[in-house]
Amino acid sequence: MLLGDGRFYGFSVDAGLGCFVAADAPGAMEGILRESVKDTFAGLSGGSAAQVADPASGATLAGFPSGWGDGSYPTWIGRTAGGAIACFVADFLVLRDAEPAPAAAVQ
């Protein structure tokens, strides 16, 4: 589905932190998250990030502070040639008035 100008797919943030995690991971990670979430994510700021992993299932949650705090942030999902999810990119909208850098030759 194509989106109009100024529209995006993204995620909402409440409390200034966001995370990426597989849809089936929270159930497998429930005990670990209950024990470690405050210690792991409480001190995040600026460009920092943290992750929590469940060794039994291999599930991983990556948490990070959001750009301007609470709000909605555009997210792009990168896929492999075969269509599998390869990465996520979140735009925290902190460069709204930034000017593009001039093109430079790469050597």
Secondary structure, 3 states (H helix, E strand, C coil): CCCCCCCCCEEEECCCEEEEECCCHHHHHHHHHHHHHHHHHCCCCCCCCEEEECCCCCCEEEEEECCCCCEEEEEEEEECCCCCEEEEEECCCCCCCCCCCCCCCCC
